[in-house]
């Protein structure tokens, strides 16, 4: 029989790493403490809404979490609780047990079942751990006696005498359920979390959770296959009993496998030490080669230096002789004192040649040697690259390659890779680290079974390097080439297109998900053509985001279709939008329409930093930078190739908006904007065109990509 103390690892919460306290069953069937669920939601909600901070939390929510204040925990339990008007309450978080995203739905924590069975087992474990500490009777007069029973109906513990007094024979209380001494009292009837007055009496086979009859009649389980609770109890108990009997019957096999594992551990330890010794030997050989090459290179440099210094010394001595009281000049002055003509001519002829040579050298001064050692610079770039790729022999395992086109970063990072020999690799290890100029950051490692992974909790406005290697048993391949990605400058702002405010369904086509809009130049435009005169243009069709911004830093991204003729994107205040949307015109002059999108001269006067909107023009595969009094306004300096994906960064507190090339996370244009009112993401289209909002990267997004 297995003792209660041997199952401690099954009673530990994966979030707080402590014994379960009021465990709840998540939709993925893993359990987690009631308090830990609240902390996870609060942590994620704070990181999502704390847009004024550039520093995101580096620790994973799957690790030990900071305890929030009790008032914050109470707030999250209130129905309809909402942090602010910008974003809804967070109900999606990664399960600490399986790392899959869990969606709690509209009811949040209130829609989760309490795992009373696990709670009872934890309580029995605690009692076994503190066997020396007795549970005292709750009704004894001081001093209380040690309890012998606990009544589950009364939620109290009794000694023998008090139990007889309060549960006399022949009364209703005599029928109460009693157990051994305990401090864990649970309700006898399990109630439905969605219909709080209804008892649980059915089991949904599709969702694998208990339900009530109202859930089956008209709730979320109306079309699901359900069975009676007694049938589900009998079936699950038989399966569990059969599996337990099978494991107990294989006890001898398990013991033999444990012995085999012990031998494998010892063998692994010996082989590991041998591999370390071999690696040290190889590196020592490399060190010897480097030392030998270092010695020869330094010797060659010293020889060249000595030769050049000798030449400079000889040349300097020659020039020292040209001074008045030194060498050649002094000798020539003495020769001039000779009065005998024949003797003077005999000596002066050779002296004159030397003087002429010295004079010529003065006229064309030239150092005897070079001071530069450019020819002695050691080129180690190739060797450095080879040493950087130094790894274990792959034994035929090919190096995986990261797919740069399918890898991206937005709210999270999505890394995709492919392996030429996919079936030969058992698993992969994805490594990533933040690139910091000041400090060398260590690599973070994540084991992955597939060929893609989503990385969360990356810091904003940072650069990260990613690489991956394949494993086959204990053999690994060399690391792939590093992929460098830049995170957005602020948390991602989620919104959809607003189909009510100013939406013109005659010119614009909005999809059901409200994340894509198209403008079609069709029959309606031809009908309005008779009103269009020379020098006039059709008006822009505006569409805005369904969520406004009143504080903090936000970032969002989208794609403009290459066939688009004219698209304007940016931000606009609520007052300016009302002015645009309440005064529609079929035809307007671009010279009097400041934001018409045409370079007619109207933008020349738009340099006021307090304007309540900022829009840039995109069209015909080009990105047009607005005119500015501080920069060149030549067309070649204002027209850029249209990026594949465009990002907008709004710093509401500083009143600044920036436009980014998402492929390189490079700022293309920025300017001040008036933030005295609520700002909305604003878009305008004319002629044929299309805009697609970037979809946030989540686990569901990854599953969709794999299906595609």
N, C-alpha and C positions, 0 to 999 in steps of 0.2 A: 504494500500500500504506500502511495506517495504521500509524504508528509507535507503539511501546508507551507513549511519553510522552504521547500525546494522549488516553489513556483514564483519566486519573487520577481524574476525577469518579466513575467507575464502581467504583473500588477503595477508596472512602472509607466507613468504617462510619458508619451514620446515628446511632449513639449517641455514640461518642467522637470522631467527626469526624477520625479518623486512618486510616491504611492498615489494612486488615483483618489481624488476627492470629488464626490458627486459626479461620476463620469457620465458623459453624454455620448450617444451613438451617432456618428456622422453618416451622411448618405453613402459614403464609401465603405461603411460597416466597421471602421476603426473607431476606437473610443478615445476620448480626451476629456480632461477635467473641465468642469463647468467654468471655473475661473480662467483657465487657459484659453478657452474659446473667446471669452470677453477680451482678454489681453491681446490675442491675435487680431481681433477685429479693430480694437482701439489703436494698436500699433500701425496696422495697415492704413486705417482711416487717417491717422495723424500724418503719416508719410505722404499720403495722397493729397491732403488738404493743406499741409504746411508749406504752401508754395512760396512763402516769403523767404525760406531758408535755402541756401545753396548747398548745404551739407546734408546729404541723406544718411540714413542709419546704415552703417556698414555691417552690423550684425544681422544674421538671418533670423526671421521670426521663428524658425524651427529650434533655435537655441533657447537658452534661458532668457525669459522676458522680464523687463522691469515691471514692477507692480504699480499699476495706476492707482490714482486716488479713488476712494469709495464713491465720491460724488460722480466721477466719470463713469464708473461701473453702473451706478444706479441710472444714469442718463441713458445708457445704451439699452437698458431693459425696458424703457418706456415705449409704448406703442407709437409708431410714427416718428420716432426720434430722428432728427436731421441736423447735421452739424452746421450747414449754411445752405444758402439757396443755389450755390454753384454746382454742387455734386451730391448725388444721393448717398444714403448710408451704405457703407461697405458691407456686402454680404458674401463676397467671394474671397477665399483665402486658401493657401496651400495646406493640405492635410500633413501634419508632421510625420505621420506614419508612412504614407505612400507617395507624398509630394505631388499628388494630383490636385488640381483646383476643385474646391468644394463650394457649391452654391447653396446657401441656406434659404434662398427664396424670400418672399415678402415677409413671412413670419419670423425670420431670423432664428435666434436661439430658441424662441418659444416653440418652434416646429420640430425640435429634436427630442427623442426619447431619452429618458434617464435609464442607464444600465444598472438596474437594481441587482441583477445576478452578480455582476462584477463587483459592485459595491459591497455585497454581502461577503464575497470571498476575500476582499481586501480587509474587511472588518475582522474576519476570522484569522487572517494573517497577523493583523495588529494584536489580536488577543493572544495568539501563540507567541508573538515576540515579547509581549509584556506579561507573561504568565504569572510572574511574581506580583503583579499589581492586580488586586482583586477589584471587582465591580461591587459597590456597596448598595444596600437596599435604599430605595428612594423614599420609603414611608416610615422607616423605623424612627423611634425617638432617639435622640443622642444618648450614647454613641451608637451609630448605625451598625447593623450586622452585615456580614458578607452575603450578597444576593446569591440565590440558587436558580432563579428563573427570571425571565423577562417576558412580559406580555406584549405581543405585537399590536393588540387592539388598544391597550391603555398607554402604550409607549412608555412603560416604566419597568423598573427591575424590583424584585421582591425577594425577601428571605422566606423561609418556609412558613413561619408564623403569619407574616403579613399577607402572604399569598392566600392562605386559608381564610383570613379575615375578609379580604376584599374580593375573593372569588368563591363564595360559599356554594355548596352543592344545592342543586335545585333552582338556581337563579340563571339569568341570561349570561352573566359574567363567567359562569362556570364553563360556558361553551367557547370562551376566548381562546385564541391560538397563543401558545406559549412555547418558548425555546430556551436554550441555555442563556446564561448571563451575557448581555450584549449592550452596546450603546448605539447600535445602528438600527433604527426603526424605520421601516418603509411602509408605504400604504399597501393595503391588501388588494386593492382594485387598481388596475392600470387604466388611466383615463387617456382619451385621444387628445393629442396636443392641438389639433385643428378644431375639434368640437369638444370643448372642455367639459361638457356635461354628459358626454357619452362614454360608455365603457368600451374597451378594446375587446372585440369578440371575433375578429376575422384576421386572416393573414393574406397579404397580397403577394402572390408568387412572382409577379413581374418586378415589383420594387423591393421584395424581400423585407417587408416590414409589417408590423401589426397595424390594423386599421379598424374603424368602427363601421356600423351599417350605413351611416350618413355619407362616409367617404365613398362607399360603394354605390349608393343611390345617385348622388349628384355631385360628388367631389372629384378630386384629382384621380381617383381610382375607379371611375364609373365604367370604363371599358376594359379594365384589367381583370385578369383571372384571379379569383380569390378562393380560399378554402376556409373551413371552420378552424377555430383556434385549437380544438382538441385534436383534429386531424394533423394540423401542422406540428403540434406538440409531439404527437406520437411518431410522426415521420422523422422529424429532426432528432428526437431522442434516440430512435433506433439507429439512425446514421451515425450519430456521435458515439453511441455505445459500441457499435460495430467497429468504428475506427479506433476507439480506445482499446478494445479487446485485441485488435490486430497489432497495435503498438506494444501492448503488454506481452503478446505471444512472440514478438520478435525481440524480446529483451536480450537473449543470448547473442543474436545477430548484431544488435546495437553495441553490446559490450565488445564483441570482436572488432567491429568497425572503429570503436574508440581506441582499442589497442593499436590497430593499424594506423590511426591518425597520430597517435603518440610516436610511433616509429617514423612516420613521415615528417613529423615536426623535428625530430632529432636529425633525420637525414637532411632536411631543409637547412637546419642550423649549420651543419657541417659543410654542406655545399655552398651556403652563403659565405662562410668564412673563407673557403677556398677561392670563391669568385672574387672576394675582396683582395686576397693576396695576389691573385693574377692581375687584377686591375691595377694594384699598386706597382707591380713589376712593370707593366706596360707604361704607366705614367712616369716611372723612374727612368725608363729608356728614353722617353720623350724629353725629360728634363736633361739627361746627359747630352742628347743631340743639341738641345737649345743652348746648353752651357758651352759646348764645343763651338757652335756657330757664333755665340756671343763673344767668346775669346778671340776667334779669328777676325771677326768684324772690328772689335775694339783695337786689335793689334794693327790692322790695316789703317784705321783712322789715326792712330798714334804715329805710325810711320809717315803718313802723308803730312801730318801736322809738323813733325820734326823737320822734314825736308823743306817745307814752305818757310818755317821760321828761320832756317839757316840761310835761305836765299834773301829773306828780308834783312837779316843781320849783316850780310855782305854788302847789300845795297846801301844800308844805312851807314856803314863804315866809309864807303866811297863818298857819300855826301858829307859826312863829317869832315873829310879831308878838304872840302871846298871852302871851309870857313877860313877867316883871315889868319888866325893864329894856329891853324892846324894843317898838317899834311901838305897837300899839293900847293895850296896858295902860299903857305909860308916858305916852301922850298923855292917856288918861283920868285918870291920877293928877294931871297938871298942870291939867286942867280942874276937878277938885275943889278946887283952890286959889283959884278965882275967887270973890270975895266979892260982886260985884255980881249981884243976883238976876236982873235982866232979861237981862244978858249971859250968865249961866250957863245960864238956860232956853233961850236962843236956840241955844247950842252943844250943850248936853247932850242935846236931843231926838234929833238925828241920831246922836250918839255912842251913845246908849242903844240905838238900833236895830241898830247895828253890833255892840254888845256882846251883845245878845240873839241875833243870828245866830251869833256865834262860840260862845256857850254851847250853842245847839242842835246845832251841828256837833260839839261835844265829846261831847254825850250820844249821838249816833248817828254814830260815826266811819265813814267810807266812803272807800276809796281812789278817787282820781280816774280811775284806769285799771286794766286787768287786766295781770297779770304773765305769764299763760300765753299761749303761742303755738300752741295746739292747732290753731287754724284755719289755720296756716301750715305744717303738716306735709305734705311732698310724698308723695303716694301713687304709688308706682312699681311696685306689685305686678303690674298688668296688663302694663305695659311690660317688666318683668323677665321675665315668662313668655314674652312674644313674642320678646324678645331671646334667651332660652334656647333657643327653637325655631328661631332663625335658622339657615338652611342654604341649600344650593344649590337652584336651581330644579329640581324633579323631572322636568320634561318629561313629565308624565303618569304617572309611576311612583307608585303608591299607597304609603302608609306601612304597613309590616307591623305587625301587632298581636300582642303576646305573650298567649298563652292562659294566664291565671292559674290556671284550674282544672286544666289538664294539666301545669303547671310545678310542680316540687316540689324539695325538697332533703332528702337523707338522708345516706347515705355519700358520695354525689356530688350534683351539681345537674343536674336535667333541665329544659331550657328548650324549650318548644314555642311556636310562633307560626304564624299563618296570614296569607296575603297575598290580598287581594281579586282581584288579577290575577296569579295564581301563575305562569302560563305566560310572563308578560312579564319576569320577573326571571331573570337568568342565575345569580346567586349572592346570598348574604347574608353580612353581617359581624355576628357577635355580639360585643358589647362587655360587659365586666363589670369591676367594681372593688370593692375593699373600702372600706366607708364608715368613715372614721376621723375622729373629732371633732378631733383634734389636727392632722393633716396631710391635705392634699388628695391622695388617691392617683390615679395615672394609670390610664387605661382600658387593659385588655388586650383585644386583638382576635383573633378566630378566624374564618377564612373557612369558610363552610358552604355545601354545595350543596343540602341538603334544607331542611326546615322544623323541625328539632329538633336538639339537640346536648346531649351530656353533658359537664359541666365537672368535672374532677378536681382534686385537690390544693388544695381550699379549706381555710382555717383553721377550726378548731373555735371555737364560741362567738363568732362574728363575724357581721356584717351585710354583705350584698353587694347591689349594684345591677346590674341587667341591662337591656340595651336592644339593639335590632337594627335594621339598615337594609338595604334592598334595592339591588342593583346591576343595571343593564342596560348592558352595555358599560362605558364610562367614566363614566356618569351614575349617581348614587346618589340614593336617596330620603332625606328627613329621618329622623332616628332616631325609633323608637317611644317610647311612654311607658315610663319606667323601672319595672321590677318589683323590689321589695325582698324579699329572702328572708333568713332567719336560719338559720345552720348550727347543728347540735346542739352541746351543751356538751362532748361527748367523742366519741371514735371509736365507730363503730357496732359493736355486739357481735352476731355472727352465731350463731344457734342454731336448732334445730327442737324441736318438741314431742317429749317422751320417751314412746314408746308402751309402755314396760315398767314404769317405776317408778311404781306407784300408779295406772296408767291403768285406768279402769273402762269396759270396752267395752260394758257393758249400758246405761249412761247416756250415754256420750260417743261421738261419731263423729269419727274422725280421718281426714283425706284421705291420699292416697298420698304426697304431697310432705311431709307432716307439718308444714305451716305454717298449717293451719286446723283448728279443733276446734269441734264443735257439741254442744249439750246438748239432748236431746229429752225432754220430759215425756210419756212414752207409757205403754204397757201395764204396764211394770215398776213405775211409780209407783202405778198403780191397785191392783196386787197388794199393795203395801206399805201401802195406805191403812188397812187394818184395824188396823195397829199404831200409827197416828198418833192421838194423843189431843188433847184441848183444850189449847192452850198449847204444843204441840210442833210442830216443823217437821222436814222431811226434811233430811238432812245434805248438805253441799256435796260436789261431785265435784271433786277436785283433779287438776291436770296441771301438770307442770313442764317447764323447758327441759332439753335433753340435755347441756348444758355448764355446769359450775360456774365460779365466779369466786373467785379467791384474792388478787387484787391489782389495783391500777390503777383507772382511770376507764373506765366503759362506758355506752353509751346504746343503747336499743332501742325500737322503736315497734310499735304494733299498732292494729287497728280493732275496736271492739266493735259488733256488729250492733245497729241501732236497736230491733229487736223483743225484745232480751234483757231478761229479767225481773230477774235478779240475777247479777252477775259481780263477782268480787273479783280484783284484780291487784296485783302488787308483787314483793317478794323474801322469801325464807325461807331459813334456815340448814338444813344437812343434818340436824342433830339434831332440829330442830323438824319437818321433813318426815317423818322416821322416826316421830315421835310421832303425827303426823296420819294417816299412811298405814298404820301397823301396828295402829291401833285404830279400824277402821271401825265406824260405828254407823248403823243404818237410821233411827233417830229420836233426836234430841237436843233438849234444851231450850236455847233461845237464851240464857237467863240464865246457864247454866253453860258454854256454848260461847263462848269469848271472841271468836272470829273467825267467828261465825255470819252476820254481815252484817246483823243486826237491831239497831236502837237500843233495847235493852231495859235499859240501865243497866250492862251488863257492861263496856262500853268506858270508863265513867267512871273506872275505876281503872287504865287502861292508859296511864299517862303516864310509865312508866319508860323512860328513853332507852336502856337496855341490853337491851331485848327483842330476841330473835333473828329477828324478822320484822316486816314492815310491809306491810299490804294496805289498799287503799282500795276502797270499794264503788261500783259503777257499775250502773245499771239504770233501765229505764223512761225512757230518754233523759236521764238526770240523772247528774251526778258529785257524789258525797257526800264532803265533807271530814270526816275523823274529828274527834272532840271534842278540845279542847285546853284546858289550864288557863290559858293566856296569851291566849286570844282569845275572841271572842263565840261562844257555842254555840247561838245562836238559829237555828231551822231556815232562815230566809231568808238567813242568812249562811253556812250550811254546804252549801246545795244550789245547784249550778251547772249550766248546760246542758252536756250531754255533748259533748265535742269530737269532730270527725270522726275524728281520729287522735290517739292518746295516746302519749306518750313517757315512758320511765323512765330517769333518770340516777342511776347508782350510783357514788359515790366510796368505794371500799372502804377506802382508806388513811385517810380522815377519818371513816369510819363514818357516811355520810349518804346518804339516798335522796330523790330529788325526782321529782315527777310533772309532766309538761309537756303543754300544749296544742300539738300539733305544727303546727297551722295558723298560729299566731302565735309559736311557740317561746317560750311564756310559762309560767313556773313557777306551778302552781296550789297545790301543797302540798309541804312537805318536812319531814323529821324525822330524828333520829338512829336508827341501827340497830346492833345488836351484830354485828361482823364478825370475831369470834374463830374462826368456822368457815367452811367453804365456803358461799357463798351461791348460790342458783339463782333464775332467773326463775320466779315461781309464779303460777298462775292457778286460780280456783275458779268453778264454775258451779252454778246451781240453777234448775230450771225450764227453759223454752226460752231459748236463747241461743247466741251464736256469737262466736268470736274469730279474727281473721285477722292473722297476722304481716306486717309491712311487708316487701316484697321489696327487697333491695339494688338500687341503680340501677347497671346495667352496660350494656355494648354489646348483650348479648343481650336485656336488658330493653327497650332502645330498639327493637330489631328486632321484638320481640313487640308493642310498642305500635303500631308502624307497620302490622303485619299486622292488628291489631284494627281 
